[in-house]
Amino acid sequence: MAKDAKPRVKVPASAKAGEVITIKALISHQMESGQRKGADGNLIPRSIINRFTCDLNGQNVIDVTIEPAVSTNPYFEFDARVDAAGDIKFTWYDDDGSVYEDVKSIKIA
């Protein structure tokens, strides 16, 4: 598990049925590509978030494969249509097998 990996998401508390909302998701993570050398001259092992998913009430909204060229602390901003109140689940998958999750609820106004 990466040290200090911390997911942060921003979702409106409520929306009208059928409204398109903007979702913002960021995870604090070093994202080491495996191509840099450390102070000892050896390659630093690859350690990246390699996949990000977002599901709204169990239905996939976005599924992203992340490559080593992505910068530290990957940030995603995307739109989703909300038809019903429920939970929005965010999941980040790390190279080392760690999974980081966050869940936000949204209400229909």
GICOR-V282159 format. One record per residue. N is the residue number from 1. PHI is phi in degrees with one decimal (999 if undefined). D_LAST is the distance of its C-alpha to the last C-alpha in whole Angstrom. Layout:
BEGIN
n:N phi:PHI d_last:D_LAST
n:N phi:PHI d_last:D_LAST
END
This chain:
BEGIN
n:1 phi:999 d_last:39
n:2 phi:-67.2 d_last:38
n:3 phi:-68.8 d_last:39
n:4 phi:62.4 d_last:36
n:5 phi:-70.8 d_last:33
n:6 phi:-137.5 d_last:30
n:7 phi:-78.2 d_last:27
n:8 phi:-138.2 d_last:24
n:9 phi:-133.7 d_last:21
n:10 phi:-130.4 d_last:18
n:11 phi:-135.0 d_last:14
n:12 phi:-58.6 d_last:11
n:13 phi:-69.5 d_last:9
n:14 phi:-148.7 d_last:6
n:15 phi:-154.9 d_last:5
n:16 phi:-78.2 d_last:5
n:17 phi:-58.3 d_last:8
n:18 phi:85.8 d_last:11
n:19 phi:-73.6 d_last:10
n:20 phi:-93.8 d_last:13
n:21 phi:-112.9 d_last:13
n:22 phi:-100.7 d_last:16
n:23 phi:-114.7 d_last:17
n:24 phi:-122.6 d_last:20
n:25 phi:-138.8 d_last:23
n:26 phi:-140.4 d_last:26
n:27 phi:-128.9 d_last:29
n:28 phi:-76.0 d_last:32
n:29 phi:-159.8 d_last:35
n:30 phi:-68.0 d_last:38
n:31 phi:52.8 d_last:38
n:32 phi:-85.3 d_last:42
n:33 phi:-73.3 d_last:44
n:34 phi:87.4 d_last:47
n:35 phi:-110.6 d_last:49
n:36 phi:-93.9 d_last:50
n:37 phi:-103.4 d_last:52
n:38 phi:-84.1 d_last:52
n:39 phi:-60.0 d_last:55
n:40 phi:-83.6 d_last:57
n:41 phi:88.6 d_last:57
n:42 phi:-90.4 d_last:56
n:43 phi:-64.2 d_last:52
n:44 phi:-81.3 d_last:49
n:45 phi:-59.6 d_last:48
n:46 phi:-61.3 d_last:45
n:47 phi:-153.8 d_last:41
n:48 phi:-132.1 d_last:38
n:49 phi:-76.7 d_last:35
n:50 phi:-103.2 d_last:35
n:51 phi:-157.4 d_last:32
n:52 phi:-134.1 d_last:28
n:53 phi:-131.2 d_last:26
n:54 phi:-138.4 d_last:22
n:55 phi:-124.2 d_last:20
n:56 phi:-113.1 d_last:17
n:57 phi:52.7 d_last:17
n:58 phi:82.0 d_last:21
n:59 phi:-103.3 d_last:21
n:60 phi:-65.3 d_last:22
n:61 phi:-101.7 d_last:21
n:62 phi:-151.8 d_last:24
n:63 phi:-141.8 d_last:27
n:64 phi:-117.7 d_last:30
n:65 phi:-90.4 d_last:33
n:66 phi:-108.5 d_last:35
n:67 phi:-102.7 d_last:38
n:68 phi:-59.1 d_last:40
n:69 phi:-73.5 d_last:40
n:70 phi:-70.7 d_last:37
n:71 phi:-72.5 d_last:37
n:72 phi:-56.5 d_last:36
n:73 phi:56.4 d_last:33
n:74 phi:-59.3 d_last:31
n:75 phi:-123.4 d_last:28
n:76 phi:-127.3 d_last:25
n:77 phi:-132.8 d_last:23
n:78 phi:-153.4 d_last:21
n:79 phi:-105.9 d_last:18
n:80 phi:-146.6 d_last:16
n:81 phi:-90.2 d_last:14
n:82 phi:-106.0 d_last:11
n:83 phi:-98.7 d_last:11
n:84 phi:-149.5 d_last:10
n:85 phi:-64.4 d_last:9
n:86 phi:161.6 d_last:12
n:87 phi:-108.7 d_last:15
n:88 phi:-111.8 d_last:16
n:89 phi:-105.5 d_last:20
n:90 phi:-111.8 d_last:22
n:91 phi:-136.4 d_last:26
n:92 phi:-115.8 d_last:29
n:93 phi:-113.1 d_last:33
n:94 phi:-98.6 d_last:36
n:95 phi:-53.9 d_last:39
n:96 phi:-81.1 d_last:41
n:97 phi:95.1 d_last:38
n:98 phi:-69.0 d_last:36
n:99 phi:-127.2 d_last:32
n:100 phi:-113.3 d_last:30
n:101 phi:-131.7 d_last:26
n:102 phi:-147.3 d_last:23
n:103 phi:-131.3 d_last:19
n:104 phi:-123.8 d_last:16
n:105 phi:-99.4 d_last:13
n:106 phi:-133.0 d_last:9
n:107 phi:-106.8 d_last:6
n:108 phi:-95.5 d_last:4
n:109 phi:-87.2 d_last:0
END
